[in-house]
Amino acid sequence: MGHQKWFLINNLECVDFKDKIWKTKEAVLDVLGKSAGVHFHKKFLLKKVPKADPSAIPLDLLNLDQDRIEEVYISETFIDYKTNEGEVISCSVEKKGSKNHFTYTHKINLIVKG
C-alpha cells in the first residue's frame, strides 16, 4: 500500500461495474504515461501539385548558403467532419516535411460512447 504506483478504485466512487473498469483503465494508462482513450492516425498519399512561384517568398532565402539552412514546412488545416463512430471534438489534416517529402496526418479527436 505504500508503493507510488498503487491505486485503489473504491466501489463507493463507482456507479456500476463498467464505471469501475473504466476508472481502472484510466489509472493503468496514467501509470504507463499514455493519455486516456485511443488515438488513430490515418495517412494518405496525395498527388503532388506544381511547385510554387519562388518570387512569392517574402524573404530573400534564395541567396543564403543552402548548407546552413533547412526549410521545414508545417501546416494544419481544420476541417468539418462527421462520423458515426462518435462525437467529433476536432478534426484536421497536418502536412509536415521538407525538400518535397511530406507526410499528411489526419487527426481526429472523438468522444466514443460517452
C-alpha positions in Angstrom: 0.0 0.0 0.0 3.0 2.3 0.2 4.0 2.0 -3.4 4.0 5.2 -5.5 2.0 3.5 -8.4 -0.6 1.9 -6.1 -4.2 2.9 -6.8 -7.5 2.0 -5.1 -10.6 2.1 -7.1 -13.3 2.3 -4.5 -16.7 0.7 -5.0 -18.4 3.7 -3.4 -16.9 6.1 -6.1 -18.3 3.9 -9.0 -21.8 3.9 -10.4 -21.6 0.3 -11.7 -19.1 -2.4 -12.7 -18.5 -0.8 -16.2 -17.6 2.5 -14.4 -15.1 0.7 -12.2 -13.5 -1.0 -15.3 -13.3 2.4 -17.0 -11.6 4.0 -13.9 -9.2 1.1 -13.7 -8.3 1.5 -17.3 -7.7 5.3 -16.8 -5.4 4.5 -13.8 -3.4 2.0 -15.8 -3.0 4.4 -18.8 -1.9 7.1 -16.3 0.8 4.8 -14.9 2.0 4.0 -18.4 2.2 7.7 -19.3 -0.4 7.4 -22.0 -3.3 9.7 -22.5 -6.8 8.4 -22.0 -8.5 7.0 -24.9 -7.3 5.7 -28.2 -5.7 7.8 -31.0 -5.8 6.8 -34.6 -3.7 8.4 -37.3 -4.6 7.9 -40.9 -2.1 8.8 -43.6 -2.8 9.3 -47.2 -0.6 9.6 -50.3 -1.7 12.7 -52.3 -0.9 13.9 -55.8 1.9 16.4 -55.9 0.9 19.9 -57.2 3.2 22.1 -59.3 6.0 23.9 -57.4 5.1 27.4 -56.0 6.5 30.5 -57.5 9.8 31.3 -55.7 9.2 35.1 -56.1 6.2 34.7 -53.7 8.7 34.1 -50.8 8.8 37.3 -48.7 12.4 36.9 -47.6 15.5 36.6 -49.8 16.1 33.0 -48.9 17.3 32.1 -52.3 20.7 33.9 -51.8 21.5 32.1 -48.5 24.1 29.3 -48.3 21.9 26.2 -48.7 24.2 24.2 -46.4 23.3 26.4 -43.4 19.6 26.3 -43.6 16.9 23.7 -43.9 13.3 24.7 -44.6 10.7 22.7 -42.8 7.0 23.2 -43.8 4.2 22.5 -41.3 0.6 23.4 -41.9 -2.6 22.2 -40.2 -6.0 22.6 -41.9 -9.0 22.2 -39.7 -12.0 20.6 -41.4 -15.6 19.9 -40.5 -16.0 16.2 -40.2 -18.9 14.0 -39.2 -18.7 10.3 -38.4 -20.9 7.6 -36.9 -18.0 6.5 -34.7 -18.8 9.2 -32.1 -18.9 12.9 -31.4 -16.2 14.8 -33.2 -14.3 17.3 -31.0 -11.8 18.4 -33.6 -10.5 17.2 -36.9 -7.6 18.4 -39.0 -5.1 17.4 -41.6 -1.4 18.2 -40.9 1.2 18.5 -43.6 4.8 18.2 -42.4 8.1 17.8 -44.3 10.8 19.4 -46.3 12.5 19.1 -49.7 9.3 17.9 -51.4 9.0 15.0 -49.0 5.8 15.4 -46.9 3.6 13.3 -44.7 -0.1 14.0 -44.2 -1.7 13.1 -41.0 -5.5 13.1 -40.5 -6.0 13.9 -36.8 -9.4 13.4 -35.2 -10.5 13.6 -31.6 -13.7 11.7 -30.8 -15.9 11.0 -27.8 -16.9 7.4 -28.3 -19.8 6.1 -26.3 -19.5 8.9 -23.7 
